[in-house]
């Protein structure tokens, strides 16, 4: 699985998922990108999921139009 850690999470969290491809927003050069655009980038780059602490994301985005799993 290809997963992205949002910029609000510690990058060392990558170490907890050794069997997956884990990237941080910083790894991809996507710092400061708004959530809607970030979700589109995840789709374009064939990511399977996003880890985030952003509890407001579910109120800001219509997840029915994205095939990405978002974990809070």
N, C-alpha and C positions, 0 to 999 in steps of 0.2 A: 504494500500500500504506500502511496505517496501522500504524506500529510504535511500540513503547514502549521507552525506555531506562530500565533499572532504576536505582535510586538509587545504586548502586555504580559507575556510569559517569559520565564527564564530560559535561556538557550540551553542550559545543561539538561533540561527536560528531554532533549533529544536522546540522551544516553539511556533513558528508560524504555526505549523502543528499538532495540538493536535489530530486530527482524524486519524493520520497515525503513523506507526512505523518508527521513524527517528533515525538513528545511525550516528555517526561521524566515520571517519577513525580511530581516536584514540580509540573510544569505542570498535571497533573490533580488535584493535591491529595491524592495517595495515599501520601504519606510514611508509613513505619512500618507499612504494611499487610502482613500475613503473606502468604507466597507463594500458598497455596491460594486465599485470598480475592482476591489480585491477579489470578490466572489467571481467576477467575470474572468479575472486573471487565473484563478484556480481552475476554472473550467477549461480555459484555453490551454493551460499547461498540464492538463490531465491529472490533477490532484484528486484524491478521494475524500479528503476531509480537512477541516480546520479546527484547531484547538484555540480557544479564546476565553478570556475572563469577561468579555464585553457582554454583560447581561442585557443591554439595551438592543443588541443586534437583532433579536427576534421581533422587536417592535419597529425596527427601522427598515427591515427587508422582508420581501415576500418570498419565503423559501420555497414555495410551490413552483417557482420558475427556475430553480437551481437543483441540479442533481448532485449536490455536495452535502456531505454530512458535517454538521457543525456541532462540536462538543463544547459545552460550557463548564 
